[in-house]
């Protein structure tokens, strides 16, 4: 089910991106279960499980990250979300400040993380005087995957509180991280891991096997109670005289309490304790991916909304130019010709065609937001409208800082470490399986028959009225040495496999962080350049329009100015979209999403 949901989410977001000049690159969360989880976004079950592989998600390009699959502890792989470089949407818009207005749309569909808040900015200043953005929230750096290393995570999975007003980016991300259906699935998987750990902790508890029954008819069996001869004719065997028949009631039971197992029980409990750590890390990975997808949908909506505003401004300018050309043609001015009318009409129709695509893209982005927020059918999720450019002068963090944060916070590393510990415990159990287990055994057997005399002599056999009980020291073991040798070799091989996969995961994470960081730095440089270019284009348009209005400029100059301005405005909006999405992607690949309330 989740695989189909992810596919629908990804397709819808890609369509929305293409229509709104924003290229989505949502990650994926595959379907997993049992003791061997699969690809990104899955969860595993069992005390020990296997490693998952990694997928690639592409924007302009994808970076593969490799992890193997094993029958042991689940270890999440990595995906590489990259902000793509979609086509720009021509429009006109100057620098604006975030407006406290509300955007809403119908439907329900998915994807990505939140914006960088002041709490996530390092205090060290950059040489240019700006501040450095740190993808890790300095206010609450101890995330859940870090906390579970010290104990079993038991965070409640409650629904996000309903917001009375439009949702900000942080509120939308938090709602997606708590209410998305994939998070609910991962939470259920975590509860299963916790139950398996509880089962491992109580493995020492004796298994009481008790039988209670009643049956009949039982022939009469009477004597003197001391093992003597029968005292009634019916008590003799060999005839059909059963005498006064009766019924028998019986109960028997036994149990064994392990006393010494050469460390096998302790190793089992230690392996079971890794389950909740693993489940919490896998759930945190799903939450990171869902949060990133929520940010993608949020920024895509903002990009489409800004594109519509730009197109409306361009349409108004072209309409004014058309009216001016019509007036000059009526006056038979040599400044214009009928061809100029066709040119302006052409650009106006192009703008209208692009506007239809952007409106559709905005609707799909809102559908994705509703699905990620897990909104009930018919409910419209309103979000705050804001401009994509950052208000503060901030700079991307250094690559060294990003790599350090990834090594510290990525949940995949927590999961693979827990898997290795579980595999080491399994190897220990296999090594000690050659030794027997010592325990304390107890039993009892109670029987009562209404038609038989109870024998009072300890030397007399009495199957009808037995009262026996006992306790003693027992030793239990098996001698299937060849099978145990094979099981030990298999456990050691699985452990070596996990250790090799741990190295692969570390390398894949470093590659992913390097790629996302490089794309963010490039997007930041392009955003600054396009911002300056837009200012120059705006002056160009103003001068060309003023000259045309005064009759000293040609139509060609006006059209060229409008074309350049529309192009650079779209490029500027897309570049800032890439910057905001790149910051969210860097937070995801370093495992440090913004703290609640940022």
Protein Blocks (a to p, Z undefined) as FASTA:
>chain_A
ZZmmmmmmmmmmmmmmmmnopacddddddddehjbdcbehiacedjbdcddddddddfkb
ccdddddddfbdcdddddddddddddddddddddddddfbddddedjdeehiddddfklp
cfbdcfkopacddfbdfklmccfklmmmnoccfbdcddddddfbdcdfklmmmmmmmmgm
klmmmmmmmmmmmmmmmmmmmmmpccddddddddddddddddehnopacfbfklpghiab
ebjadddddddddddddfbgghmmmmmmmmmmmmmmmmmmmmmmmmmmmmmmmmmmmmmm
mmmmmmmmmmmmmmmmmmmmmmmmmmmmmnopakbcfklmmmmmmmmmmmmmmmmmmmmm
mmmmmmmmmmmnopaehiacddddddfbdfbdcddddfklmmmmmmmmmmklmmmmmmmm
mmmmmmmmmmmmmpccddddddddddddfkbccdfbfkbccfklccdddddddddddfbl
klmmmmmmmmmmmmmmmmmmmmmmmmmmmmmmmmmmmmmmmmmmmmmmmmmmmmmmmmmm
mmmmmmmmnopacfklmmmmmmmmmmmmmmmmmmmmmmmmmmmmmmmmnopacdehZZ
